[in-house]
Amino acid sequence: MRRETVDGVVLYRFEELRHTRHLTQGVFTRLGGVSTGPFAELNLGHTVGDDVSAVEENHRRSLGALGLSVRDVVTPYLIHGARVGVATRADLGTGYADTDALVSNEPGVALFCRFADCVPVAFYDSDRRAVGIAHTGWRGVVAGVLEATVHTMVDRFGSDPTHMWAGVGPAIGPCCFEVGADVAECISQSCPQGSDVVEHHSGRTTVDLPKAVGAQLVEAGIRNVEQSGLCTACRVDEFFSHRAERGRTGRFGMVLGLKS
C-alpha cells in the first residue's frame, strides 16, 4: 500500500487500484482528526465513548479527503457474522443493520467500514464494475464472510472470481494475535488444508489472520490478492488497535466505491 497525506489526513491506498480512475479508495489511519485521549486523533467510531461532535468532524475531514461526505457512503453495523448487504443509491447516508460486508455495482455509491484489528478486505471486479468491502475478524473467518461476499458478487453481478482482485488492509498480525487453543483450532479448520496459519512457540499460540484471510480468498477463486503487511497492534502510532490498547480506543475506516 502507498501512504499519502491529503488535507492533513493520513491514509493508505492499495497499489493495484491506485491508477483506476473510476474508483474512490482509501484506508484511513488515526492521524488527521480532532479527537483526544485514547481516541486521538481520527476516530470514526460513534459507539466507543468518544465525543460525538469530534467524531462528526473526523468524518467530515476523512471523507472530505476523498471528495465525499456522510451523504455519499453506506456503512454496515457489524455483528462479526457473514451477512452481506447489496448497497444502492437509495441507501446513501444510511447503514445496514447486522451486516459485516457490503457490495455494490452502482456508480456514486461508496462503501465505508470501520476497524481496530479486524481485517479490512476490499473486492474489485473490473469486468463487471463492482466493488465490495468485508469486515473480517476471526469470527468472520470462521463464519465464512469472505466466501459469502464473493458468492454475492457472483450471484448479483455475474462476477467471475478468477477475474477479481482483493486487498487485505491493515490488521493485527501474527506477531501480536495470541489466542487460545480453541480459537486457533476454529480458525485453522475454517482455512484450506495446509494453510499453516497457526504457530506454537514458548507456550504461546498465535494466528496469522491476514494469511488466513488470503487463504480463504484464494479458496473462493480469487488469485490476485494484495496484502498490506501492516500490523495495527504494532503500529498504534498510525492505527487503532483494540487489543494493543486494551479495548479503550477508536476506529479507523476504509472506503471503496465507484465514482459517479
C-alpha positions in Angstrom: 0.0 0.0 0.0 1.1 3.6 -0.6 0.9 6.2 2.3 -0.4 9.6 1.4 -1.5 12.8 3.2 -4.5 14.7 1.8 -5.5 17.9 3.5 -3.8 16.8 6.8 -5.5 13.3 6.7 -3.1 10.4 6.5 -4.3 7.4 4.5 -3.1 4.4 2.6 -4.2 3.3 -0.9 -3.9 -0.1 -2.5 -1.2 -0.2 -5.2 -3.3 -2.3 -7.5 -6.2 0.3 -7.6 -4.1 3.4 -7.4 -4.4 4.2 -11.1 -8.1 3.1 -11.5 -9.7 6.4 -12.2 -13.3 5.4 -11.7 -12.7 4.2 -8.2 -12.7 6.0 -4.9 -10.5 4.2 -2.4 -8.6 4.7 0.8 -7.7 3.2 4.2 -7.6 6.0 6.8 -5.1 6.0 9.7 -5.7 7.6 13.1 -3.9 10.7 12.0 -5.5 14.0 11.0 -8.5 14.3 13.3 -9.7 16.2 16.3 -10.4 13.5 18.9 -8.3 13.4 22.1 -7.1 10.9 24.7 -7.4 7.2 23.7 -9.4 8.2 20.6 -6.7 10.5 19.2 -7.0 11.6 16.5 -9.1 10.4 13.6 -11.6 8.2 15.4 -14.5 7.3 13.2 -16.4 5.1 15.7 -19.6 6.6 17.2 -20.0 3.8 19.8 -16.6 3.8 21.6 -17.2 6.6 24.1 -15.7 9.5 22.1 -17.3 13.0 21.9 -20.0 12.9 19.2 -19.1 16.3 17.8 -15.5 15.2 17.4 -16.4 12.0 15.6 -18.6 14.0 13.2 -15.8 16.4 12.5 -13.5 13.4 11.9 -16.0 12.0 9.4 -16.1 15.4 7.6 -12.3 15.5 7.4 -11.7 11.9 6.4 -14.4 11.5 3.8 -13.7 15.0 2.6 -10.1 13.9 1.8 -11.7 11.6 -0.8 -14.2 14.1 -2.1 -17.0 12.6 -0.2 -19.4 13.3 2.7 -21.5 11.2 5.0 -24.3 11.5 2.5 -22.2 9.7 -0.1 -21.5 6.5 1.8 -23.2 3.3 3.0 -21.9 1.5 6.1 -22.6 -1.8 7.8 -23.4 -2.2 11.5 -21.2 -5.1 12.4 -22.0 -8.3 14.2 -18.9 -10.4 13.3 -21.0 -12.7 11.1 -21.4 -13.4 7.4 -24.4 -11.4 6.2 -23.8 -9.4 3.0 -25.8 -6.3 2.0 -26.2 -5.1 -1.6 -25.9 -1.3 -1.4 -27.7 1.1 -3.9 -28.0 4.8 -4.2 -31.2 4.6 -2.2 -29.1 3.6 0.8 -26.7 6.6 0.7 -26.2 8.2 4.1 -27.6 5.1 5.9 -26.4 1.8 7.3 -27.1 -1.9 7.1 -28.0 -3.5 10.4 -26.5 -6.8 11.4 -24.1 -6.8 8.4 -20.4 -7.5 8.0 -19.9 -6.9 4.3 -21.3 -4.7 1.6 -21.2 -4.9 -2.2 -22.4 -2.6 -5.0 -22.2 -2.1 -8.7 -23.8 1.4 -8.7 -21.7 4.5 -9.6 -21.8 7.1 -6.8 -22.1 4.6 -4.0 -19.1 4.5 -1.6 -18.9 1.6 0.9 -17.5 2.6 4.3 -16.5 0.3 7.1 -14.6 0.7 10.5 -11.9 -1.4 12.0 -9.5 -1.7 15.0 -7.6 -5.0 14.5 -10.1 -7.0 12.4 -9.1 -7.4 8.8 -10.4 -4.9 6.2 -10.9 -6.7 2.9 -11.7 -4.9 -0.4 -13.0 -6.5 -3.5 -13.0 -5.2 -7.1 -14.3 -6.8 -10.3 -13.1 -4.7 -13.2 -15.1 -6.7 -15.7 -18.5 -6.1 -14.1 -17.5 -2.8 -12.5 -18.5 -4.0 -9.0 -16.9 -3.5 -5.5 -17.2 -4.9 -2.1 -15.9 -4.5 1.5 -15.8 -7.1 4.2 -15.1 -6.7 8.0 -13.2 -9.9 8.9 -12.2 -10.7 12.4 -11.5 -14.3 13.5 -15.2 -14.9 13.9 -15.8 -13.7 10.4 -13.2 -16.1 9.1 -15.0 -18.9 10.9 -18.4 -17.7 9.8 -17.4 -17.5 6.1 -17.9 -13.8 5.4 -15.4 -13.8 2.6 -16.9 -16.7 0.7 -20.4 -15.1 1.3 -19.1 -11.8 -0.2 -17.7 -13.5 -3.3 -20.8 -15.6 -3.8 -23.0 -12.4 -3.5 -21.0 -10.7 -6.2 -21.2 -13.8 -8.4 -25.0 -14.1 -7.9 -25.9 -10.4 -8.1 -23.4 -9.1 -10.6 -22.3 -12.1 -12.6 -18.7 -11.7 -11.3 -16.1 -14.3 -12.1 -13.8 -14.8 -9.0 -10.8 -15.6 -11.2 -11.0 -12.1 -12.7 -11.5 -10.3 -9.4 -8.9 -8.6 -7.2 -8.9 -8.5 -3.4 -7.0 -6.2 -1.0 -6.2 -7.1 2.6 -5.8 -3.9 4.7 -4.0 -3.2 8.0 -4.9 -5.6 10.7 -3.5 -7.3 13.7 -0.6 -9.5 12.6 0.7 -12.9 13.7 3.3 -11.1 15.9 0.5 -9.8 18.2 -2.5 -12.1 17.8 -2.2 -14.6 20.6 -5.2 -16.8 21.1 -6.4 -19.8 23.0 -6.2 -23.3 21.5 -9.9 -23.5 20.9 -9.9 -20.3 18.8 -6.8 -21.4 16.9 -8.4 -24.7 16.1 -11.6 -23.0 14.8 -9.6 -20.7 12.6 -7.4 -23.5 11.3 -10.4 -25.7 10.5 -12.0 -22.8 8.5 -9.0 -22.5 6.2 -7.9 -24.7 3.3 -5.8 -27.6 4.4 -2.1 -26.8 4.6 -2.7 -23.0 5.1 -0.4 -23.1 8.2 -1.9 -20.1 9.9 -1.3 -21.2 13.5 2.0 -21.2 15.2 3.0 -22.6 18.6 6.1 -21.3 20.4 7.2 -21.0 24.1 3.8 -21.9 25.4 2.0 -19.3 23.2 -0.4 -19.9 20.3 -0.6 -17.2 17.6 -2.6 -16.9 14.4 -1.7 -15.2 11.2 -5.2 -13.7 10.5 -4.2 -11.8 7.3 -2.7 -15.1 6.0 -6.0 -16.9 6.9 -7.9 -14.3 5.0 -5.7 -14.6 2.0 -6.0 -18.4 2.0 -9.8 -18.2 2.1 -9.8 -15.6 -0.7 -7.8 -18.0 -2.9 -10.1 -20.9 -2.0 -13.0 -18.7 -3.1 -11.4 -18.4 -6.5 -9.6 -15.0 -6.2 -6.0 -15.3 -7.4 -5.0 -11.6 -7.3 -4.7 -10.8 -3.6 -2.7 -7.7 -2.3 -1.6 -7.8 1.3 -0.8 -4.6 3.2 1.6 -6.2 5.6 0.7 -3.6 8.2 0.1 -4.8 11.8 -2.3 -2.5 13.7 -1.1 -3.7 17.1 2.5 -2.9 16.3 1.6 0.4 14.7 -0.6 2.2 17.2 1.2 5.3 16.1 -0.9 5.1 12.9 -3.8 2.8 13.6 -6.2 2.0 16.4 -5.8 -1.4 17.9 -8.4 -2.9 20.2 -6.0 -5.5 21.6 -2.9 -3.4 22.0 -4.9 -0.6 23.6 -6.9 -2.9 25.8 -10.3 -2.0 24.3 -10.1 1.7 25.0 -9.5 3.0 21.5 -11.1 4.4 18.4 -11.8 3.0 14.9 -10.2 3.7 11.6 -12.1 3.4 8.3 -11.8 2.0 4.8 -13.7 3.4 1.8 -14.2 1.8 -1.6 -16.7 2.8 -4.3 -17.4 3.5 -7.9 -17.3 7.2 -8.9 -20.3 8.8 -10.5 
